[in-house]
Amino acid sequence: METGIQHRTEQFVHDIANPGAAGLCPEMLEVAEEACRAGDFDLAAEIYGSQLADLSQPDRGLCLRRADALVRSGRIAEALDSYCTAAKLNWLRPEELGLLVENIARSLREKELGVLTRDVCPQKSEPFKSSENKPTGKLSGDGGRECGGDALEDEQAQDLFSCRLCKSLLAEPTTLQCGHTFCKRCLEKDGVHECIKCKYKLNKKNGQIHPMGFRVNVILSSLLDKWFDTESKARRLWLDGESMWKKQEFTDALEKYDKALELAPSDCRLLGQRAELHMDMKNYSQAVQDGDSVCRLKPLWPEAHYLKAAALSKAGRNEEGLQEYFLCVALKPGWTAVKLEAQKLLSEPSALLSSLQSPLLGERTRAASSKDPAWSLAKTPLCDGQGEPSGSGSSKPASLNAIESPIEEQKTLTSILAALPPPPSLKRKCPNDPSAFGPPAKFLKPDGACSSQKPSAACGTRVVPPNLLDSADMECSLCMRLFYEPVATPCGHTFCLKCLERCLDHNPTCPLCKENLSEYLATRGYHKTLLMEEVLVRYLSDELSERRKIHEEELKELSNLNQEVPIFVCTMAFPTIPCPLHVFEPRYRLMIRRSMETGTKQFGMCIADEVKGFADYGCMLEVRDVKFFPDGRSVVDTIGVSRFKVLSHGQRDGYNTAKIEYLEDKKVEGEELVELVKLHDSVYDQATVWFTSLKDNMKNQILSHFGNLPGKDNNPQGSPSGPAWCWWLLAVLPLENRAQLTILSMTSLKDRLLAIRRVLIFVTRKRAR
């Protein structure tokens, strides 16, 4: 369309520059152009018409400009005359009819389809991802035509149990590690490299599927077969037919499609694919029937009308095909490929050149046409398709006679538009006026009322039959309870997230099929299966609420850092001092994970005790970072927070727990505080002298592990656990765990400082000897 307009503009620039050659008035043409820019197309059309009347020879470019102005002003019938005149001078190119197609479609959309969208089943149309290229491939199944466009509109058009790639019932549902589920065959297509929902990269290497491949989600597959038995069987037949179609086994493929449609006669995409198969088999009448069925099921779906239009065109029924192309453009204005198809049909000589002779033109149209300067051109010798004058004895171009003579049942564009009946609720002032046509009556329900029935699979919504809904079908095989945060493994089995993590703590294999899940464990791609989660929310909301309540109670119990504190039995830990841990035992993997899940990020550290299992005193650690290894091990970066005393010992799920109370230093005042400050400064100076006297290699080891000696505190009693440098010194001094434990348990800062002084004196004398 832009090319045609640009060509006409260039021609007018040339004409204005050479007014004598064309016999045109440059000033008037400039006024007409300005009127077009201002939106006054009626004025522009009148100016172009007056210019044409003054010409001794018709000008094709001016006829087209006048036709475009008339189209833009809504005077389509008059515009047809100008287009026909231009066509007689030289056949129209498809791009020159862009405005005509757009405005016919706009008229249909604004005047007629607005009523239809309220009267017909209020379903959303399914727009296309790309409107620039002609759709190729099948309607669905094997990847389907790419549908997309407006994300919200596309989302609403999709059913919970439909594949987001092929838009049909999930066949062999496969759940990716990101949690989204698609048909297995759709994921295996060469052009699919990422999840269209979240852009997760699919596990393909060198164009091939990774050795583990895409595995069917066992639970979802069985549920879909149970809930939608008939449709599932039809889907399998459908996919079998697709495979045969690819192998050019058309007869066998058609048999499969026929059987599938016996089970699912209202499946629009299945009907659409069979229509395309019929076209490949050159069974055009059957293709038209299937296309018509799709249009009746989804009257507001552009793809349905495109399919029918293609079938009608291949069957040689171009006028009817043109109707469907107009409806496509009306429903999907941005679908450029369909506009071009309509323009190609309109550009055929028989579509426009015979419109002036049409008896279906009404009196109003003829009256308008009689005033058209172009009308006289039908009575004068015209140029042929190459722009040369035709024989003087003919009132039509020779090429027109050659085209019309072998076609006995030729219909015109005017008759095509006039044949489109309006909805019962809309009346046209002129029954034969093509500027006021309406959509086919087949789009309206017999009673003209809106459907009040509940949505069905045909309208895009599947509902699980209540009698087939059983919570036992959605229970975790590990905890034997309803799935909570269900996740699917690469091998296709589904478990509760927490249940799976606990199993992988002990063994990196699937609990059911024993498939090696080391790579899955390494990436820790634990994402909920969103489809299963949504099913639980929609259909088992009460059971899920109860299950969630139990889970939250367990988390609340685990997050109580007084009553049941998880205890890591390993080494001595001190407040403010880093304590890196290498975690490899399954029980401690679980313990660390729970401390992160509850949000506390804390657990207790105690040394072992031969009698009680662990000591009566310890230090709380806070997790700062966790780094996981592919085999499940992890390095946990922690730091000491506060001291505690164990009141009772316990166990939970294999690891130790304890009821505790936190320890704080007793504060002193007056003279005792003065003496405490002097003792504090003295011991700090003594510690500084000892540390600086160490050999460089030993000093460097301490610095790399614990950092520099913290500075002296101005307020020794500012922290409940006392000055940080005391704990740093206690961590680096060569003391046995029991001696360190004794100092850790002290609640008197004075006693702790005195104990540290004794240790410093001892290690200093020992090194001197």
N, C-alpha and C positions, 0 to 999 in steps of 0.2 A: 504493500500500500504506500509506504513512504517513497519507494522508488518511483511509482507512478506520479505522485504529487510533485516530487522533485523534478521529474521530466517536464511536467506541465508548467511549472514555475520557470524553468530554464527557457522553455519555448516562448512564454509570455515576455520574458526579459528581452529575448531576441526580437520579438514582434514590436515591443515598445521602442527598442533601439532602431528598428527599421519600419516605421509605420507605413511607409509607402508601399512596401512589398506586401504587407498583409491587409492593408486597408483598414486598420484598426485605429481607434483614438486612444493614444497613450494615457491622456488625462483621465478618461473614463475607466480605463482598465485599472489605473492606480486607485481610483475611488472604489471600485469593486473589491480590489485587494484589501483596502483599508476597512471596508464594510465587513469582509470576512474575518479580519483580525478582531474587529469590534463585536463580532457575533451577530451582525445584522445580515443573515444569509438571504432573506427575502429580497432585500435591496440589491445585494450582489447578483442574485439570479436575474432580477429585472434588467440590471445594467448589461449583464452578459447576453441576455435575450435581445436587447435593443441593438447591441453591437452585431449580433448575428443577423438581425433583420437588415442591417445596412450593408452587409457583405454581398458581393456579386457571386462569390463562391463560398461554400461552407468551410468553416475552419474546425478541424477535428479537436484540437486542443481546447478551443473556446467552448465547444459542445460539452467536453468532459468537465471543464470548470463550472459551467452552468449546471450540469447534472449533479456535481458534488455539492454545490450550494443549495440546490433544491432538496437533495437528500438530507443535508444538515438542517434544513428548515422543516423537515417532516413531510414534504410534498413528493412522496416516493413515486406516485403514478406519473407525475409530470417529468420526474427525473428519468424514468424509464424511457420516455420519448427521446430525451437528449442522449442517453447512453446508446439507444438504437441508432440514432443518426450518426454518432461517432463510429459505431460498429460498421455501418455501411461504407464509411469512408476508409476504414482499415480495421480489421478484426481486433477486438479488445483483448488486451493482455490481462491475465488473472489479477495482477497487482493493481490494475486500474479500477477494480471493483471492490476494493477493501472498504471504502466508506459505505457503499450500498449494503454490503453484508452486515457491517457493524450496526448500521442504523436500523435495518430490518430486525436484527436480533435484539437491539435495545428497545425497539417498539414492542416487540413480543414480551420482553422481560418486564418492562415497566407497566404496560397496559394490561397484560394478561396473566403472566406467571405470578404476579403478586397475589392474585386471587387464588391461584392453584396452590401456592405454598400454604395457604390457610385451609383450603378445602380438602386437599389430599392428605394422606397420612403424614404427619409432621416429622418426617425423618430428614436427617441432614444428607445432602448430596455428598458424594465421595470425590473430592477434587484430586487433581493430579499434581505430582511433584514437579513435573516439567511440562510446560505448555509450549515449548519451543520446538519440540520434535514430535513427529508422528509416533504414537505408541506402537511398540512392537512386542511380540511374544504373546503370551496367553493372559487371559483375564485374571487367573489365580493359579493356585496349585504350585507349579514349578517356578516358584519365585514371584510369578505374577507381574503384571504391569506395575511399574513403580507408581504408587499412589502416595500422595502426601499433601503438599499445599499448606493450608492453614492448620497449624498443629492442633488447636482446640477442636476444630471441625472434624479433623481426622480422628482425634481421640474419641469424640462422642459417637462417631460412626462405628467404632469397633466394639465388639462383644468381648466379654471377659475371657471367653474360651476360644477366641480367634487368634491365629498367628498374626503378628504385626507385619510380617513380610508378605504373606500370600492372602491375608484377609479372610481366610477360611478356618473351619474348625481345625484345631491343632491335630496333626497327624504325626504319630510317633513324637510326642512332645519332648523336647530336649532343653534342659535348664543349663544356662551358662553360669560361670562362676560369679558373674555380676548379679545373678538372681532373676534375670529375665528369661522367659521361655518362648521357644519358637519351634516350628516343625523341623525335624531332623534334616529332611531333604532340602529345605530352604537354606539352612546353615551350610550345607555341603556345596552349594552353588559356588562357582568360581568367582563371581562378582561380589560375594558377601565376605567382607573382611573385618567387620566390626558390628557390635550391637547397635541397632538404629536408635535405641532408647537412651543409652548412656555412653556410647562410643567405646565400649570395652573391646579391645583387640582380640579377635578370635585366635585360638591356638592352632594356627596353621603354619607349616614350615615348607618353604620352597614350593608354595602353591598346593601342597598336599596337607591333608589333615594329620595332625599329630598322631603318633602310634596308638595312643589311648582312644582317639577318635571322639566323635560325638555320641554319647550314650543316651538312650531313651530314659526319661524319668519314669521309673517303674510305678510309683504311686499315682502320678497324674495320668499316665496311660490307662491304668486299670479303672480309675474313676471316670474318665471320659467315655470309655467303652461301656461302662455300667450306666451312666447318666444319659448318654446320647447314643444308644445302641444303633438305632437305624441310621442316623446321620454318620456315625463312625464307619459303618459298613459301606455306606455310599461313598464316603471319602476314600476308603481303600480302593474301591472300584474305580473311582475317579483317577487316583494316582496310577493305578495299573494302566488305565486308558492313556494317560499322558506318556507313560514309558513306551507303549506301543506306537503312539503317534510319532514320537521322536525316531522310532525305527522305521517309519513310513508304512507301518502295518495299519492302514486306515480302517479297513473293515473290522478288524478285531478291536481296534480302539473305539470305534463307534458303538460296537456291541457293549463294551464296558460302560461307556457314557450312558447308553440307553438304560442299562440295568441300574446304574447309579441314580438316574433321574426317576426311575420307578420308585426308588426308596426316598428320594428327596426332590420331589417335583417343583418345589418353590425355591430352590437354591439358585439365585440369580447368576452367580459366577459360574456355576456348573453349566447352566443353560448357555451362558455367554461363550464358554469354551467349546461346547458342542456346536454352537453356531460357527465359530471359527474353524472347527474341524470340517463342518459341512462346506465351508468356503474353500478349504484346501482340497476337498473332494469334488469341488465344482457343483455341489448340490445347493444352488443358490436359493431355490424356493424354500427348502427346509431351513436354510440359514436365516432367511427373512422371517419365517415363522418363529424360530427361537429368539431372534432379535426382538420381535414384537412381544413375545412373552416376557422378556426381561424388562421391556419398557412398561408393560402393564404392572409388573411387580414393583419396579422402582421408577416411577414416572419422573422423578427429579434427579435422576442419576445421569450425568452427561455421558458416561461411558456406554450406557445402554443405548442411547440414541446414536452415538458414533458407530456402534456395532451394527445397528440396524441400517444406518445410512450406508455403511460400507457394503453390506449384503445387497441392499437395493441397487446400489450403483453397479455392482458386479452382475446383477441380474438384468441390467439394462434399463431399470426403472429410475432414471435420473431425476425426474421431477419429484417423485416421492422421496428419493434420497436427499434431495435438496431441502425438503421440509425438515428432515431429521437433522441435517447439518445446521440449519437455522436454530433449531431447538438446542443443539449442543452449544452453539455460541451464546444463545440466550442464557443458558444455565451456567456456562463457564466462559465468561467474556475473555479471559486471558489465554484461551486454548488456541494458539496461533495456527497450529497445524490444521485444525478443522476449518478455520476461516479460509485458509488457502484452498482446501478441498471445495468449499462452497464457491469461492471465486473462480476456480477452474471450471466448475459446472456452469456457472453463469456466463463465463467467457465463451462458451461454445456458441457458434453462430445461430443455431436453431433456438437457443434460449432467449435471445434478445431481438434478433432481426425480424422475427415474425410477430413480435408483440404488438406492433402497430396495427396489424391486420386482425387482431384477435376480436371476435364478436363478444367476448366476455367482458370487454372494457365497458364500464357503465357510461351513461350519458354525461355524468359530471366529469369523468376522466376525459371523454372525447371533447367535451367543450373546452376543457383546459388545454388539451392537446392542439385543438384547432387554432388557438392563439399563439402556439409555439412556432417560432420561425422555422424550427427544424421540421415541422409537419409538412411544410411545402417541399422539403427535400425528398419525401417519399414519392412525390409526383414528378421529380426531375431526374435526369440521368445522373447516376452517382458513380463514384470511383469504385473499382473493385478492391479486393483485399490488398493489392499492392499500391493502391493510391492512384491508379490510372483510370481514365474515364471508360465507362462501359458503353456498350452499343446504344445508339440513340433511339433505337426502337424499343427499348426495354425500360420499364419504370423501376426495375430492381436491378441490383448488380447481378452479373452472370453467375458469380459464385454463389449467390443466394439461391438462385433457381436450381443450381446443381446440387445444393444441399437439401433443399426442401422436396425435390421431386421424388426421391426414393422413400421418403418417410411419410406414410399415410396417416399415422395416428400421432402426429407431432403436437405436443402441448407447449404452450408458451409460459414464460416466466409469470406473466400476469395471471394466467389461469392457474398456475401453481399456487400463487399467493392467495388468489380469490377462493381457491378450493379449501383453504384452511378454515374450518368452521370455528366460530367463537364459542366461549363458554356460555351456558344458558343465562348466566347473570349479566353478561355484557352484550350491549347492542351496538352495532355499527351504523353510522348514519347512511353510508352508501354500501350496500351489500357487495358490490363488485369493486370497491376501492381497495387496492392492495396495500394501502398505507394503514389500514385498520384491520388487519387479519388477526386471528386468534389461534391458539394451539388446538391440535386435534381433540375431538370430543372424547376420545378414549382415555384422556387423562382425568376425566371427572368420573366420580362414582355415579352409579345409576340414579341415586336419589339426591345427588349434589351435596350430600352432607359429609361432615368430617367423621372419619372412623373413630369409634369409641372403644374398639377392642383393645385388649392389652397387647403390647408388643410381642411378636413371635420371632422365631429364628429368621423368618423371611424378612422381617423389618430390622434385623441386626441385633436382637437381644435374645440370648438363650437363658432359660431358667431351669435350675436343677429340680426335677420332680420331687416333691416332699416325701413320697413313699419310698424313694430310692436313697434318701439321705440318711446315713448312718455314721455316727461319730467314731465307731469302731474302725471304720475304713481309714481314719486319719489319726491313728495312734502311733507313737514312736515305738519301734521294736526294742528299744533299749530300756526306757523307763515305763513302758506300757501305759503311758498317759497321752492325752491329746497333744499334738504337736505344739510346741511353743518355740517361736523363732525357728521355723523349719528351714533347714539348709539341705541342698542336694549335693552329693559327692560327684566327682567326674564319672564314676561308674554308674550313676543313675539312681542311687538309693537315698532316701530322705530320713533325716533324724532331727531331733531337737539340737540346737546349736551347742548347748552346754553338754548334752549327752555325747555328742560326737567329739567334742574337745577332750572330754575325760577319757574316751576310748583311745584317742590318738596320743594321749599322754603315755599310755602303756605300750601301744603297738601301732605303727604307721600303716595299718591296713584297714580296709573296710570291714566293719563288724559282721556284715552279712556274706559278702562274696569273697572276702580276703584279697581284693585287688589292692596292689601297692599304691598307697596315697602319699608317698614321700614328697613328691613334687607339690601336691596340694597342701601338705603340711608346711612345706618350706615357704610357699607364698602366703599361707594363712588367708586364703581368699574365702573367708566365711561370710557370705552374703545371703540374706534370707531369700528363699524362693518366693518371689512376690506374688505369683499366681496362687500358690497354696495359702499364703498369708491372707490374701483377699477372699478366698473361698471360706476360710475360717471366720473372718470378720462378717461376711454376708450371711452365711448359712448356719454357723454355730457360734453366734455371738455370746449367748449365755454360757455355754461350756467354755468358751475362750476366756470370758471374764473370770470365771471360777479358777481356771488354770493360771491366769495372770495373777490373781489374788494369792494363790499358793506360792508362786514364784517371788512376789514382792515380800511376802512374809519371810521367806527364806533369806532374801537379801537383807531385810531389816535385821534379822537375827545375826547374820554374818557381819554386818556393819557395826555392831555393838562392840566397841573397843574396851569394854570393861568386863562384860559378862563372859564372853567367849572369844578371846583374842587368839588368832592363829600364832603358833610358836614355831620358829625355825630353829632347830637344834643344831648348832654348828660351832660358832666361835664367839669371842668376846666382842662386844660393840659398845661404843661410848657416845654420849651426846655430842653433837656438832662434828663428829668425825666420820668421813666417808667409809663405807663398808661394801666394796664390790663383791658380788656373789656369783658363783657359777652354779646354775640350777640344772640338774639333770634327772633327779628322781621324780617319778610321776606324781607322788603326793605333794611335793613342793611346787611342781608346775601348776597343779590345781590351786594350791594355796595362794601363790603369787597372782594367778589369774583372777581369783575371787577378790583379792584385795584391790585389784584394778577395777573390776566390775562394780563393786560396792561404792567406789569413789573415795574410800578412805586412803588408799594407797599406802597403808601401814600394816605392819605385823611385828611381833616380838622376836627378839634374838636372845637365845640363852645357850649356855654351854651345857654339855651333857652331864648327867648325874647317874651313877650306877644304880642307885636305889630308886629314886623318884622318876628317872627318865630325863629330866632336865632340872637345872638349878632353880633356886627359889628367888633369884634376882636376875634381871635382864634389862635390856634397852630396846625401846621401840625404834624401828627403822621406817623411814619413808622412802618410797620408790621414786627416783627421779627419772629413770629411763630404763627401758628393757630392749635388748637386742636379741632376736631369735636366730637360731641356726636351722638349716634345712632338716636336721634330724630331730628337732623338737627341743634341743637344749637351748639355754638362754643365758646371757650375762645380764645381771640386774644391778644397776647402779643405785645404791641406797646411801642414806646419811642418817646418823643417829639423831633422835628427836628428844626423847625423855626416858628417865629410868622408871622401873616398876618393881613391885614385889608380888610374887605369885601367892595367891590365896588358896587356889585349888587347881589340881591338874586334871586334864581331860583329853579326849580325842574326838576327831570328826573326819570321816571319810579318809582315814589313813594317816592324817597328820595330827600333831599335838595342839591342844588348845589350853587356855588357862583363864581363870578368873583372877583379875589383878587389881592392885591399887597403885597409883602413881606416887613416886617419891619426890619430895621437895626439901631443899636445905632449910634448916631452922635459922631464922634471922636473929641477930643480936644487935644491941644498941649501947650507947654510952661508951664507958671505958672498954668494954669487951669489943666493941666495933673498932675503937682506935687500935687496940692490940691486934685485932684480926687484920687490919689494913697493913700494919707494920710487918706482920708475919707473911702476909700475901706478897708484899713487895720484896721481902728478903728471899723467899723461896723462888720467886720469879727470877731474881738476879742470879741466884744459885743455878737455876735451870739453864739460863742463858750462857753462863760460863761453861757449864758441862757440855752443852750442845756445840758451842764454838770450838771446844777442845777436841772434838771428835775428828777422826781421820776423814779426809776428803771423800774417799769411796763410800764409807758408811754414811757420811752426811748426805751425799748425793742420793743414796738409796732411800733415806728417810724423806728427803725433799720430794723425790719423784712419786712416792706413795702417799704421803700425808701432807705435803706442802710445807710452807714456812711455819715457824713457831708463831702462833697468834700473839697479838700485842697484849700488853698489861692492861687490865680493866681498871678504870677509875672508880667504878662501883662494884666491888667484888660480889655483892649480894644482889646484883641486878637481875640475874637469871636464877630460876628455881633449881638449876643444876650446877650453879657456880660458874666461875670463869672458864672460858673455852680452852685456854692454854693448859689448864690442869689436865683435861681429858686428852689433849694432844700429847702431852708429856707422858701420861699414863699409857697411851697406846704405843709409844716408841720405846719406853724403858724396858729393859730385858727382865720382865717379871713373869712368873707362872700365872696361869689363868685363875687359880684359886686366890692368889694374892690380889690380882686385879679385881676379882669379884668382891673381895672384902672391902676394898676402897670404893668400888662402885655402889655398894649398899649403904655407905655412910651418908647420913643426913646432916652432919656437922661439917661445915667448910673448914673449921679450924682443925678438926681431927684429920681431914683429908690432906690438908697442907702439911701437917706434921708427919703423916705417913709418907708423903712424897719426899719431904726433906730427908727422912731416914733412908729412903731408897736411893736418893741422889748421893748421900754421904757414902753409902755402901758401894755403889757402882764406881764412885770416884776413887775410893781407897783400893778397890779391887783392881782397877786399871793401873793405878800407881805401882802396885806390887808387880 
